[in-house]
Amino acid sequence: MPMKTIQSFFRDEQQLRLFAVMVLSSIFGLALIGVRLYFVNTELSQFTSLEDFEKFRGNKSFLFLVWNLFLAWIPYLISLNIEKITRLTRSRFIVGSLLVCWLLFFPNAPYIVTDLLHLKSRSPIPKWYDMMVLVSFAWTGLMLGFLSLYEIQRFLKKRLHQKLAWALTIIAIVLCAFGIYLGRFLRWNSWDVITNPTTLLQDIMTSLSSPLVYSNTFNITLVFSGFLLLAYLTLVALMSGAGKKINKK
């Protein structure tokens, strides 16, 4: 495919470069997983059913990271295309549906950070290697999430007041932190909003209405919100060229 054709899919060269880096970062993580599978002497051909694969993608193989990374790409791809889809359809319903879909999948990106809980010694793989596998996927997930949030905020700024766009961005970060809690500790998935909405809503209401019983709900949400907000502000400062202005002074 010609370079000009590829560039036409992106807003500018910066967006194209960032997309390329995310692809390379994902490939690097997959390569680490591939090497790990080789050293644990795993034969993929022996898994012939979905049940076999579900058992196989656990802590021994680390293939759960591949699935989590796939989920992290969804909000990023939505954010890259929402502007084009808006121009093509001019439909508020479609755009609104895309934003809701983005918000539902957004927590899956930074969620990979919590996979660091799986770090422990697993012979014959050195612990430092597993650490690099987890950190690599966590970093890629974080960047995919932040870049998708940056694109969505940019989209909102064109249509709303800048302060309102920032307020919605911060709300999205808090909801993302709460979503991480729901995913890691209550084991809910993004698609459960459709497949099992009643029980999910009951769990959410129970967690929010009983702060003394479910203290981790607020603690985890608060800590992750602070971490994600500060990390995102760092990205925004770098993207806006604030660093260059400081150096000139």
C-alpha positions in Angstrom: 0.0 0.0 0.0 1.5 3.4 -1.0 2.7 5.7 1.8 0.3 8.5 0.7 -2.7 6.1 1.0 -1.6 5.0 4.5 -1.3 8.7 5.6 -4.8 9.5 4.3 -6.2 7.3 7.1 -4.6 9.6 9.8 -5.2 13.3 10.7 -1.5 14.2 10.6 2.0 12.7 10.7 2.0 12.8 14.5 -1.0 10.6 14.7 0.5 8.2 12.2 3.8 8.0 14.1 2.0 7.3 17.4 -0.1 4.6 15.7 3.1 3.0 14.3 4.7 3.1 17.7 1.7 1.4 19.3 1.8 -1.3 16.6 5.6 -1.9 17.2 5.0 -1.9 21.0 2.3 -4.5 20.6 4.4 -6.7 18.4 7.3 -6.5 20.9 4.9 -7.7 23.6 3.7 -10.5 21.4 7.3 -11.5 20.7 8.0 -11.7 24.4 5.0 -14.0 24.8 6.2 -16.1 21.9 9.6 -16.6 23.4 8.1 -17.4 26.8 5.8 -20.1 25.3 8.9 -21.7 23.7 10.8 -21.9 27.0 7.8 -23.4 28.9 7.6 -26.1 26.1 4.0 -25.4 25.3 2.5 -27.0 22.2 -0.4 -25.0 20.8 -1.5 -27.8 18.6 -2.7 -29.8 21.6 -5.5 -27.3 22.3 -8.4 -28.2 20.1 -11.4 -26.7 21.9 -12.3 -23.4 23.4 -12.3 -24.9 26.9 -8.7 -26.0 26.4 -7.7 -22.5 25.3 -9.5 -20.9 28.3 -7.5 -23.1 30.6 -4.3 -22.5 28.6 -4.4 -18.7 28.6 -3.9 -18.5 32.3 -0.8 -17.6 34.3 1.4 -20.4 32.9 1.2 -19.1 29.3 0.4 -15.4 30.0 -1.8 -15.5 26.9 -4.4 -13.6 28.9 -2.2 -10.5 28.2 -2.8 -10.9 24.5 -6.6 -10.9 25.0 -6.3 -7.9 27.3 -4.1 -6.0 24.8 -6.7 -6.8 22.1 -9.4 -5.2 24.3 -7.1 -2.2 24.9 -6.9 -1.5 21.1 -10.7 -1.2 20.8 -11.1 2.2 22.4 -8.0 3.5 20.5 -9.3 2.4 17.2 -12.7 4.0 18.0 -11.1 7.3 18.9 -9.1 7.3 15.7 -12.2 6.9 13.5 -14.9 8.8 15.4 -14.1 12.1 13.5 -14.3 10.4 10.1 -17.5 8.6 11.0 -19.1 11.8 12.3 -18.3 13.6 9.0 -19.7 10.6 6.9 -22.9 9.9 8.8 -23.8 13.2 10.5 -25.8 11.0 12.9 -25.9 12.0 16.5 -27.2 8.6 17.4 -24.2 6.8 15.8 -21.7 9.3 17.3 -23.3 8.9 20.7 -23.2 5.2 20.4 -19.5 5.3 19.5 -18.8 7.5 22.5 -20.7 5.1 24.9 -18.9 2.1 23.3 -15.5 3.9 23.8 -16.3 4.6 27.4 -17.3 1.0 28.1 -14.0 -0.3 26.6 -11.7 2.5 27.8 -11.0 0.9 31.2 -9.6 -2.2 29.4 -6.5 -0.3 28.4 -5.1 0.9 31.8 -6.6 -2.3 33.3 -3.5 -4.2 32.1 -1.5 -2.4 34.8 -3.2 -4.6 37.4 -1.9 -7.7 35.7 1.4 -6.9 37.5 -0.2 -8.7 40.4 0.6 -11.9 38.5 4.4 -11.4 38.9 6.0 -14.2 40.8 8.7 -16.9 40.2 7.7 -19.5 37.6 10.5 -21.9 36.7 12.0 -22.1 34.1 11.2 -18.5 33.2 13.4 -15.9 35.0 11.4 -13.6 37.2 13.0 -10.5 35.5 11.7 -11.8 32.1 8.1 -12.1 33.4 8.4 -8.7 34.9 9.4 -7.3 31.4 6.5 -9.1 29.8 4.0 -7.6 32.2 5.5 -4.1 32.2 5.6 -4.2 28.4 1.9 -5.0 28.1 1.0 -2.6 30.9 2.9 0.3 29.2 1.3 -0.4 25.8 -2.1 -0.6 27.4 -1.6 2.7 29.2 -0.5 4.4 26.1 -3.4 3.1 24.1 -5.8 4.3 26.7 -4.2 7.8 27.0 -4.0 8.3 23.3 -7.6 7.3 22.9 -8.6 9.7 25.6 -6.5 12.4 23.9 -8.3 11.9 20.6 -11.7 11.9 22.3 -10.9 15.1 24.2 -9.8 16.7 20.9 -13.1 15.6 19.3 -15.1 17.1 22.2 -13.2 20.4 22.2 -14.3 21.0 18.6 -17.9 20.8 19.7 -18.0 21.9 23.3 -16.5 24.6 25.5 -12.9 23.7 26.4 -13.7 23.7 30.1 -16.6 21.3 29.6 -14.5 19.1 27.5 -11.9 18.9 30.3 -14.6 18.2 32.8 -15.9 15.3 30.7 -12.3 14.1 30.4 -11.8 14.0 34.1 -15.2 12.3 34.6 -14.1 9.6 32.0 -10.9 9.1 34.0 -12.8 8.6 37.3 -15.3 6.2 35.6 -12.3 4.4 34.1 -10.8 3.9 37.5 -14.1 2.6 38.8 -14.2 0.3 35.8 -10.8 -1.1 36.6 -12.1 -1.9 40.1 -15.1 -3.7 38.6 -13.0 -5.7 36.3 -10.1 -6.7 38.6 -11.9 -7.2 41.9 -15.5 -8.0 40.9 -14.6 -9.7 37.6 -17.0 -7.9 35.3 -16.4 -7.3 31.6 -17.3 -4.4 29.3 -19.8 -6.5 27.4 -21.7 -7.5 30.6 -23.5 -4.2 30.3 -25.4 -5.9 27.5 -25.2 -9.6 28.5 -25.9 -9.3 32.2 -26.9 -5.7 33.0 -29.2 -6.4 36.0 -26.6 -8.2 38.1 -23.9 -5.7 37.1 -26.1 -2.8 38.2 -26.9 -4.5 41.5 -23.1 -5.0 42.2 -22.4 -1.4 41.4 -25.2 -0.1 43.6 -24.2 -2.4 46.4 -20.6 -1.2 46.2 -21.5 2.5 46.1 -24.2 2.3 48.8 -22.1 0.4 51.4 -18.8 2.4 51.6 -17.9 0.8 55.0 -18.3 -2.7 53.7 -16.8 -2.1 50.3 -14.1 0.4 51.3 -11.8 -0.8 48.4 -14.3 0.6 46.0 -13.5 4.2 46.9 -9.8 3.6 47.8 -9.0 1.9 44.5 -11.0 4.3 42.5 -9.4 7.3 44.2 -5.8 6.0 43.8 -6.3 4.9 40.2 -8.0 8.2 39.3 -5.1 10.2 40.7 -2.5 8.1 38.9 -4.3 8.1 35.6 -5.0 11.9 35.8 -1.4 12.8 36.5 -0.1 10.4 33.8 -2.6 11.8 31.3 -1.7 15.4 32.2 2.0 14.5 31.5 1.0 13.2 28.1 -1.0 16.3 27.3 1.9 18.5 28.3 4.3 16.6 26.0 1.8 16.5 23.1 1.1 20.2 23.3 4.8 21.2 23.3 4.8 22.6 26.8 8.2 21.0 27.4 9.8 23.0 24.6 8.5 26.2 25.9 9.9 25.5 29.4 13.3 24.7 27.9 13.4 28.0 25.9 12.8 30.0 29.1 
